[in-house]
Amino acid sequence: MNPPYADTDPPRESIDALTGPTLLEFGSNTCGICAAAQPRVELALAAHPGVRHLKFEDGRAKRLGRSFGVKLWPTLVFLDNGKEVARLVRPQQAEPVAQALAALPGPPQ
């Protein structure tokens, strides 16, 4: 099951402090393009259970999305220990998502 985008977002400092591999997903619960991308993202994530997946509603007054320069939905930001290592905007297939996930290091030991 894929949860909805969280309406509240944490401060950027808490995202920067995350350890291990993380996928940030920015979008909107009312966005058709975001809904269409969900099966692709879910399929790719299924093979990477060690990757933390955080979904945030983006839009006006949403500082976290602005701090990452999000312009289009969905935007996927791949992090390693809080640092951006890859980004995909409006993925059309699961394969690019899977490739970006595979390039992330494993969880910290």
Secondary structure by P-SEA (a helix, b strand, c coil): cccccccccccaaaaaacccbbbbbbbbcccaaaaaaaaaaaaaacccccbbbbbbbbccccaaaaaaccccccbbbbbccccccccccccccaaaaaaaaaacccccc
